[in-house]
Structures are given as structure tokens and as C-alpha cells.
Amino acid sequence: MGKLIWHQWGRLLAITSAVYMVWASFWAYLYRKFFWDMIGGTLGPAGLIPGKNTKPLVNLVVVIPLLQTFTLVLALLALALEMPLPLVLNTSIHRSIMLRIVLYFLAGFTGIMVYQTVDCAIYFIITSGVYAVALSKGEKITAIGEGRIVVV
């Protein structure tokens, strides 16, 4: 049995999470729902009515789809980072594990607010933890040639 290479596992998790978040973001544009609307909400004839304490976040999700746009952009950035474009390949941005940790935690934090992207947001937070373990173990990402990723 071989040794687990944490950043390669994190790469697979990030690609899966990003594709899932892109798909869920498109659905979030169509069916706008704030995930935490049950806090302080009341049950009315048309369903759950969000409380006054969640009004700013309801505006960011339902009235103006700002969080859906942020989740879509962060997921596309994750895909561009994990499946590197020729422009990004062999750069310090592509090799930075710390950038991935911050980006995926931010994607998870943003995605947890929208109902459709909660699952992939949790996956992104797990991915951020996996990359944190890879950073603590001293793993480095180097790209050579046409997208081949090797461990140094």
C-alpha cells in the first residue's frame, strides 16, 4: 500500500466540490432560498416566513442574487486552479497551497448561506482541511510540462 499524498486527494475533492457548486449555483439562481431562514422564522400560510433578524441575508440571496454570483465565481476559480489553464500552469499561484486553503474556506463560507450550495460548501471546507494537512506535512506542488503534477 502506498503513502497518501494529501494534496492530490485535496485536488480530487476540490474538483468535485467545484463542479457541484457550479451546478448548484445555477439552480440557486432559479430557486432563490436562504438556507438559515428558519432562525426566527414563523410558519405562515405560504410556508416559512423568515424573521426580521435575517432580513439582510435574505436580501443578498433572494432579492439580489449576490451570494449565488460569489459562489459561482469562487467555484470557477477553484476549477481554474485545480485543472490549470496554460496561463496559470507553472506559476506560484498554481503551486500555492495556502491560497487554496483560503480560497476553499471562503467558498465554503459563502456557499453555506445559499440553500442549494450547502452540501458542496461542506465539501469545500473539508477540502480546505485536507490542504491544511498537506501544508503541515510539508508537501509541495510542482507542475512540469502539460499539466502533470508531481510531488517534490
N, C-alpha and C positions, 0 to 999 in steps of 0.2 A: 504494500500500500504506500502511496506517495505522500508527500507533505502537502498540506493545504496551503495554497497561495491565496491569501486573503483578498488582495486587490483584484484578482481575476474573478473570484466569487462575487465581489462587490460590483464588478463590471457587469456581470450577468444579471444581478439584481437590479442595477441601475437601468439597464436597457429594458428589462421587463417592466419596471415601475414607470419609466418614461413613456413607453408605448401605451401602457394602461392609462396614464394620466392624460395623454393627448386625446385618446378616445373618450375618456370620461369628461374632459373639458368641453368637447364638442356637445356632448349630451347636457352638460351643465348650462350651456347657452340656451338650449331648448327648454329645459325644465329647471327653472331657477328656484333653488331651495337652499336656505341657510341651514346648516346641519344642527347648530345649537339653539334652534328656535324654541325648543321645549323648555328651556330655562326661563321661568317666569311667565310662560305662556298659559293661555286658557283655552279650553275646548269650546268651540263655537259651532254653529250650525253648518259651516263650510269646512270644518276641520280645526286644526290647531291655529290659534291666533297668537303670534309672537308677542312677548311682553315689551313694555316700553324700554327696559334696560338693554335690549338687543337691537334697538332701532338703528344705530349707526352701522352695524354689521349687516343688517337686513338690507339697508340701502346700498351697501357695497356689493351685495350678491344679487338681490332681486331687482332693484331699480336700475342701478348702473352695474353691468357685469364686469366689474373691475377685477375681482379675485379670480374669476374664470380666465380672464386675459392673462393675469400673472401666472396662474398655474400652467396655462398653455405655453407661455414663453419660457418658463423655467424647465418644463419638460422637453421642449425643443432644444434648449441649451444643453440639457443633460444628454440628449441623443447626439448632438454635435460633438460633445466632449468624449463620449464613450465609443461612438463609431466615428472616429475622427475624420473630419474633412481634410483634404490635402493642405488647406490653408493652416490648419491647426496642428497637423502631424509634425512631430519632432520639435515642438516649441515647449517652453517652460509651462505654458498654460496646460498643455496636454499631460505633462509629467507631474503636475502638482496634485498631491493627494489632499493637502489642506484645502485647496479650492473646491475639490469635490465634496469634502465633508461639509463645508459651509453652504455650498450650493444645494446639496441634497437635504440638509436640515431646513434650509429656507423653503425649499419646495414642499417638504413635509409640513412645515408650519403653516404655509399658505394654503395648501390643499386640504388641511383638516377643517377649514371653515366652510367649505362647499360640500354639500351632501354627496354629490356623485364622485368626488375625488378623495373621500376619506380613506378607502382601502389602499389606494396607491400612495397616499400620503404616509400611511403607516409603513409601507414597504420602503419608502424613501428614507424615513427615519432609521429603519433597520439597516439600510444600505449605508447611511452616514456612520452608524456604529461599526459596521464591518470595515469601512475605510479607516476609522479611528484605530481599530485593532491592527490593521495593516501598517499604519503610520507608527504605532507603538512598537511593532516588531521590526521596524527599520526597512520595510520593503520599499523598493523604488521602481518606478515605471519608466521604461525607456522604449521608444519606438524606433525601429530600424526598417527602412525600406517601405514597402507598400502595406502598412497597417499591421505588420507583425509585432506583437507585443511580447517582450521577453523580460525576465526578471534578472536584475543585476545583484 
